[in-house]
Amino acid sequence: MAKKVVASLQSSGKDFAKVIKMVKGPKTGAYAFKEEIIPTDQVKDYFAKK
């Protein structure tokens, strides 16, 4: 039987958050989505800056 692979960030995974920000392109004006994984205490700062 195959064993399940345990993620390496499982114990500290609660300390990080995946954030998705919508960014408007300068040339065409089309929107794109930017994804990042950042520490949970920096989430408000991430969305506050442009």
C-alpha positions in Angstrom: 0.0 0.0 0.0 1.1 3.5 -0.7 1.8 5.9 2.1 0.5 9.4 2.2 3.1 12.2 1.9 3.0 14.7 4.7 3.6 18.3 3.8 6.7 19.9 5.2 4.9 23.1 6.2 2.2 21.3 8.1 3.3 22.3 11.6 4.0 25.9 10.7 1.4 26.2 7.9 -0.9 28.2 10.2 1.6 31.0 10.3 1.3 31.7 6.6 -1.5 32.9 4.4 -2.0 32.7 0.6 -3.1 36.2 -0.6 -4.5 37.0 -4.0 -4.4 40.7 -5.2 -6.0 42.1 -8.3 -3.5 44.3 -10.2 -4.4 46.6 -13.1 -1.9 46.4 -16.0 -0.4 49.8 -17.1 -0.4 49.2 -20.9 -3.8 47.6 -21.6 -5.7 48.3 -18.4 -6.5 44.6 -18.1 -6.6 43.1 -14.6 -4.3 40.3 -13.5 -4.2 38.3 -10.3 -1.0 38.2 -8.2 -0.7 35.4 -5.7 1.8 35.2 -2.8 2.3 33.3 0.4 3.2 35.7 3.2 3.2 35.5 7.0 -0.3 36.2 8.6 0.9 39.2 10.5 1.8 41.0 7.3 -1.5 40.6 5.5 -3.0 44.0 6.3 0.3 45.7 5.3 0.3 43.8 2.0 -3.1 45.0 1.0 -2.5 48.6 2.3 0.4 49.3 0.0 0.0 49.8 -3.8 
